[in-house]
Amino acid sequence: MIPVKKALSIIEKRTKPLGMESVPLNESVGRVLAEDIVADQDLPPFDRSQMDGYAVKAADTANVPVTLKLVGESAAGRGWTGRLRKGEAVRIMTGAPVPAGADAVQKLEVANESDGYLLLSEPTEKGRFIVKRAAEVKKGSIVLSKGERITSNSLAIPAAFGYSTVKVTKMPRIAIFSTGSEIVEIHKKPKADQIRNSNCVMLGSLTREVGGDVNIWPIVGDNISDLRSQITLAATSADVLIMTGGVSVGKYDLTKAALRELGAEFYFDRVRLKPGKPTVFARLGKTIVFGLPGNPVSAAVTFHLFVRKCVLLMQSANVCDLSSGYAVLDDPVKGTKERDSYLPAIIATNPSGHLIASPIRWHGSSDLVGFSRADALIFVPKDVSCAAGDRVEVRFL
């Protein structure tokens, strides 16, 4: 049985990147960049107005009221090309280029136009309502870095700098299936001693969220011959095989036995972790294999800690682990002898702005309904108990 930290180190050592490919920009959300995105121009590319109003020389407005001569108009996409002189003003729209010679924009609300002249009732100062050229981005600067995941929020960045296609790392092919004669498909009515296959849909969704190309395989019952056959078939078409169930030490826990018969190389098969002790990390040929516990909470926790990291490492992502932080407990939690615990919790902010971690009252590692409310895991070191009011480390889900 190895510590969680050691297990993570082994995964990092044994996981290799998959290479890169080019994809159309509009198909790149969720992918990991294999190149830096570099600005091909300043942003904004000119001094830009923040307001609908009038471009002026600030010194001309020092003594108001003042009358200025209107000499033109600057609109977005259609700037005024002259040079502003003393005593002049140019009508300007939001987003339009500020004319040469102007050093401020005055808003519409304090101005009146009449017969080609502008009456201003308030002064302004240099730089008012102007975004200077390159204030946001300078040409040649890196605006998204290799290893970052493209999101819906960041998708506009490559577009703004001319990237109609982007180089991304290849998505790993992920095969997932559940084992156990007690498991039935979601659409079927379970018998008294059966449960539906909730793990695969959960693991499939979690894997897609971190960039895996998922293929869900049929359930395999407690038959080692059938298990060997499906492992062999699934592994030939996948970079990562995730199996859930059959990894403990019971009579019908056959996953490890089937892998050994197939010649898999085991890196670890027990972790000093609650929930999730009987987690398997191995390799069969070129395929990485995870054997996760069958209980849904254990499967979810071990995915978040281990599988997620592996899938992101394959994509050369800059950040592969769950983000972490600290919060104050509002209820006590009890650690486990010899094993670190990762306990489901709900995170909130109190009136003082401090993060509060509320442990979820759940009924063991089969309680998928209780776990579904969690947005964090409280880390409790082995042989440690924490009281309400203690500061604890949390992993955000």
C-alpha positions in Angstrom: 0.0 0.0 0.0 1.6 3.3 -1.1 0.8 6.9 -0.2 -1.3 9.1 -2.5 1.7 11.3 -3.2 3.8 8.3 -4.3 0.9 7.0 -6.5 0.7 10.4 -8.2 4.5 10.4 -8.8 4.3 7.0 -10.4 1.5 8.1 -12.7 3.5 11.2 -13.7 6.6 9.0 -14.4 4.7 6.4 -16.4 2.5 8.7 -18.6 3.8 9.9 -21.9 2.4 12.7 -24.2 0.5 11.6 -27.3 1.8 14.1 -29.8 0.0 16.9 -31.6 -2.4 17.7 -34.5 -4.0 20.8 -36.1 -7.8 21.4 -35.7 -10.1 24.1 -36.9 -10.4 26.8 -34.2 -14.2 26.3 -33.9 -13.6 22.7 -32.9 -10.8 23.4 -30.4 -12.8 24.1 -27.2 -11.6 21.7 -24.5 -8.3 20.9 -26.3 -4.8 21.6 -25.0 -2.6 23.9 -27.0 0.5 22.5 -28.5 1.8 26.0 -29.5 1.9 29.5 -28.0 -0.7 31.9 -29.4 1.2 35.0 -30.3 -0.4 38.4 -31.0 0.2 39.5 -34.6 -0.8 43.1 -33.9 -1.2 45.5 -31.0 -4.6 45.4 -29.2 -6.2 47.9 -29.6 -4.3 48.6 -32.8 -4.9 52.4 -32.4 -5.9 54.8 -29.7 -9.6 53.9 -29.2 -12.5 55.8 -27.8 -14.4 54.3 -24.8 -17.4 56.6 -25.3 -19.8 58.1 -27.7 -18.8 61.8 -27.6 -16.3 64.2 -29.0 -12.5 64.0 -29.5 -10.9 67.2 -28.3 -7.7 68.8 -27.0 -8.0 68.7 -23.2 -6.4 72.2 -23.0 -9.3 73.7 -25.1 -11.8 72.7 -22.3 -10.0 74.2 -19.4 -12.3 77.2 -19.2 -15.9 76.2 -19.8 -18.3 76.9 -21.2 -16.4 76.7 -24.5 -17.4 76.5 -28.1 -15.4 74.4 -30.5 -15.7 73.9 -34.2 -16.9 70.5 -35.4 -14.6 69.4 -38.3 -15.5 65.7 -38.8 -16.7 62.4 -37.5 -14.8 59.2 -36.4 -16.8 56.0 -36.4 -15.9 52.4 -35.8 -14.4 51.1 -39.0 -14.4 54.5 -40.5 -12.0 56.8 -38.7 -11.4 60.5 -39.4 -8.0 60.9 -41.1 -7.3 64.6 -40.5 -5.4 66.1 -37.7 -7.2 68.0 -34.9 -6.2 71.6 -34.4 -6.6 74.0 -31.5 -10.3 75.0 -31.1 -11.6 72.0 -33.0 -13.6 68.8 -32.1 -14.5 65.6 -33.9 -17.6 63.7 -33.3 -16.6 60.1 -32.2 -18.3 56.8 -31.5 -17.4 54.0 -29.0 -14.6 51.9 -30.5 -13.5 54.4 -33.1 -10.0 55.6 -33.6 -9.1 58.8 -31.8 -7.9 61.4 -34.4 -4.3 62.6 -34.5 -4.0 65.7 -32.4 -6.8 64.8 -29.9 -5.8 63.8 -26.4 -9.2 63.3 -24.7 -12.8 62.3 -25.4 -15.7 64.2 -23.8 -19.0 62.4 -23.4 -22.2 63.4 -25.1 -24.1 64.2 -21.9 -22.2 67.5 -21.4 -22.2 68.7 -25.0 -24.6 70.4 -27.4 -24.2 70.6 -31.2 -25.5 73.6 -33.2 -24.8 74.7 -36.7 -21.4 73.0 -37.0 -20.2 74.0 -33.5 -20.0 72.2 -30.2 -20.7 73.8 -26.8 -19.1 72.0 -23.9 -20.3 72.6 -20.3 -17.6 70.6 -18.5 -13.8 70.4 -18.8 -11.9 67.1 -19.3 -8.3 66.0 -18.9 -5.7 64.3 -21.1 -6.4 60.6 -21.7 -10.0 60.7 -20.6 -12.1 57.9 -22.1 -9.2 56.8 -24.4 -7.7 53.3 -24.4 -4.2 53.7 -25.7 -2.8 51.6 -28.5 -1.3 48.3 -27.2 -2.8 49.0 -23.7 -4.3 45.4 -23.7 -1.8 43.4 -25.8 1.5 44.3 -27.5 2.3 42.7 -30.9 4.6 39.7 -30.4 3.4 38.9 -26.9 2.1 35.4 -25.9 -1.6 35.6 -25.2 -2.2 31.9 -24.6 0.5 29.5 -23.7 1.3 26.0 -24.9 -0.2 23.6 -22.4 -3.3 25.7 -21.7 -6.7 24.3 -22.3 -8.9 26.3 -24.8 -12.2 27.3 -23.2 -15.3 29.0 -24.5 -14.0 32.1 -22.8 -10.6 32.0 -24.4 -11.7 30.9 -27.9 -11.9 34.5 -29.1 -8.2 35.1 -28.4 -6.8 33.0 -31.2 -9.5 34.3 -33.5 -8.5 37.9 -32.7 -5.0 37.2 -33.8 -5.7 35.3 -37.0 -5.6 31.7 -36.0 -8.2 29.9 -38.0 -6.6 26.6 -37.0 -4.6 25.8 -33.9 -2.1 23.1 -33.0 -3.3 21.0 -30.1 -2.2 17.8 -28.4 -4.0 14.6 -29.4 -6.9 13.5 -27.3 -6.4 10.1 -25.6 -8.8 7.4 -26.6 -10.5 6.1 -23.4 -12.3 2.8 -23.0 -14.5 2.4 -20.0 -16.5 -0.5 -18.7 -18.0 -1.9 -15.4 -17.5 -5.4 -14.1 -19.7 -7.4 -11.8 -22.7 -9.8 -12.3 -24.7 -7.5 -10.1 -24.5 -4.6 -12.6 -27.3 -4.1 -15.2 -27.6 -1.4 -17.9 -29.4 1.9 -17.0 -32.5 1.1 -19.0 -33.1 -2.2 -17.3 -35.0 -2.9 -14.1 -32.7 -4.3 -11.4 -33.6 -7.4 -9.6 -33.4 -7.5 -5.8 -29.7 -8.2 -5.8 -28.7 -5.9 -8.7 -27.8 -2.2 -9.3 -27.8 -0.1 -12.4 -24.5 0.9 -14.2 -24.2 4.4 -12.9 -20.3 4.4 -12.8 -19.8 4.3 -16.5 -21.9 7.3 -17.3 -20.2 9.3 -14.5 -16.7 8.3 -15.5 -17.4 9.0 -19.1 -18.6 12.5 -18.4 -15.7 13.2 -16.1 -13.3 12.0 -18.8 -14.8 14.1 -21.5 -14.5 17.2 -19.3 -10.7 16.8 -19.3 -10.4 16.0 -23.0 -10.8 12.2 -23.4 -12.4 10.6 -26.5 -14.7 8.1 -24.7 -16.0 4.7 -25.7 -18.2 2.9 -23.2 -18.0 -0.9 -23.5 -20.6 -3.4 -22.3 -20.7 -4.7 -18.7 -18.7 -7.8 -18.0 -20.0 -10.2 -15.4 -17.9 -12.2 -12.9 -16.3 -14.5 -15.5 -12.5 -14.3 -15.9 -12.6 -15.6 -19.4 -15.1 -12.9 -20.5 -13.1 -10.3 -18.6 -9.8 -11.3 -20.3 -11.4 -11.1 -23.7 -13.0 -7.7 -23.2 -9.8 -6.3 -21.6 -7.8 -7.5 -24.7 -10.3 -6.0 -27.2 -10.7 -2.7 -25.3 -7.0 -2.2 -24.8 -6.2 -2.6 -28.5 -8.3 0.4 -29.4 -7.5 2.7 -26.4 -4.7 4.7 -24.9 -6.3 4.3 -21.5 -8.6 1.6 -20.2 -10.7 2.3 -17.1 -12.4 -0.5 -15.4 -14.6 -0.1 -12.3 -15.2 -3.0 -9.9 -13.5 -6.3 -9.2 -10.3 -4.8 -7.7 -10.6 -5.8 -4.1 -9.8 -9.2 -2.6 -13.1 -11.0 -2.7 -13.8 -14.3 -4.4 -15.4 -12.6 -7.4 -12.9 -9.7 -7.6 -11.3 -10.9 -10.8 -9.9 -7.7 -12.5 -6.3 -8.0 -11.2 -6.2 -11.8 -11.9 -7.3 -11.2 -15.5 -4.7 -8.5 -16.0 -2.0 -10.7 -14.6 -3.0 -13.5 -16.9 -2.7 -11.2 -19.8 0.8 -10.1 -18.8 0.0 -6.6 -17.5 2.8 -4.7 -15.7 1.5 -3.4 -12.4 2.8 -0.1 -11.0 0.5 -0.1 -7.9 -2.6 -1.9 -6.8 -3.3 -0.4 -3.3 -3.2 3.2 -2.2 -3.2 4.6 1.4 -6.5 6.3 0.6 -10.0 6.5 1.9 -12.1 6.1 -0.1 -10.3 4.2 -2.9 -7.8 1.9 -1.3 -7.9 -0.9 -4.0 -7.0 1.3 -7.0 -4.9 -0.3 -9.8 -2.5 1.4 -12.1 -0.9 -0.8 -14.7 0.1 -1.1 -18.4 -1.0 -3.7 -20.9 1.1 -3.4 -24.0 0.9 0.3 -24.9 -2.3 0.9 -23.0 -2.5 2.4 -19.5 -4.9 0.6 -17.3 -6.8 1.9 -14.3 -8.8 -0.5 -12.1 -11.1 1.7 -9.9 -13.2 0.5 -7.0 -16.8 -0.3 -7.9 -18.4 1.9 -5.2 -19.4 5.1 -6.9 -17.8 7.5 -4.5 -14.6 5.6 -4.5 -14.6 5.5 -8.3 -15.3 9.3 -8.4 -12.5 10.2 -5.9 -9.9 8.0 -7.5 -10.8 9.4 -10.9 -10.4 13.0 -9.7 -7.0 12.2 -8.0 -5.5 9.7 -10.5 -7.2 9.2 -13.8 -7.7 13.0 -14.4 -4.0 13.6 -13.9 -3.1 10.8 -16.4 -5.5 12.0 -19.1 -4.2 15.6 -18.8 -0.5 14.5 -18.7 -1.1 12.7 -22.0 -2.2 16.0 -23.5 0.8 17.9 -22.0 -1.5 20.2 -20.0 0.2 22.7 -17.8 -2.1 22.0 -14.9 -3.0 18.3 -14.3 -4.0 18.2 -10.6 -7.1 19.4 -8.9 -6.8 23.0 -7.7 -6.4 23.2 -4.0 -6.8 25.8 -1.2 -7.8 26.1 2.4 -11.1 26.4 4.2 -12.4 26.4 7.8 -14.4 23.4 8.9 -17.9 24.0 10.2 -18.2 20.4 11.5 -15.6 18.0 12.8 -14.1 15.2 10.6 -12.3 12.1 11.8 -9.3 10.7 10.0 -8.6 7.0 9.3 -5.8 4.9 10.8 -3.0 4.5 8.3 -4.8 6.1 5.3 -5.3 9.7 4.2 -8.9 10.6 3.6 -10.5 12.7 0.9 -14.0 13.5 2.2 -16.8 15.1 0.2 -17.7 18.7 1.2 -19.7 21.7 0.2 -17.7 25.0 0.0 -19.4 28.3 0.9 -18.3 31.8 1.9 -19.2 33.3 5.3 -20.1 37.0 5.8 -16.4 37.7 6.5 -15.4 36.4 3.1 -13.7 33.2 4.5 -14.2 29.8 2.8 -16.1 27.4 4.8 -16.0 23.6 4.2 -19.1 21.7 5.3 -18.5 17.9 5.3 -21.4 16.1 3.6 -23.2 13.6 5.8 -22.9 10.5 3.5 -23.4 6.9 4.1 -20.2 5.4 2.9 -18.6 5.0 -0.6 -21.8 3.7 -2.2 -23.7 6.9 -1.4 -23.7 8.5 -4.9 -26.6 10.7 -4.0 -24.8 12.3 -1.0 -21.6 12.7 -3.0 -23.4 14.4 -5.9 -23.7 17.6 -3.8 -19.9 17.8 -3.2 -17.9 20.6 -4.9 -14.7 19.8 -2.9 -12.8 17.1 -1.1 -11.4 17.7 2.4 -8.0 16.3 2.9 -7.5 14.7 6.3 -4.1 13.1 6.9 -3.9 9.6 8.3 -4.4 9.3 12.1 -5.6 12.9 12.3 -9.0 14.3 13.4 -10.1 17.9 12.8 -12.5 20.0 14.9 -15.0 22.6 13.8 -13.1 25.8 13.3 -9.9 24.1 12.1 -8.2 25.2 8.9 -8.1 22.3 6.4 -6.7 21.7 2.9 -9.3 21.1 0.2 -9.3 20.0 -3.4 -11.9 21.8 -5.6 -14.0 19.5 -7.9 
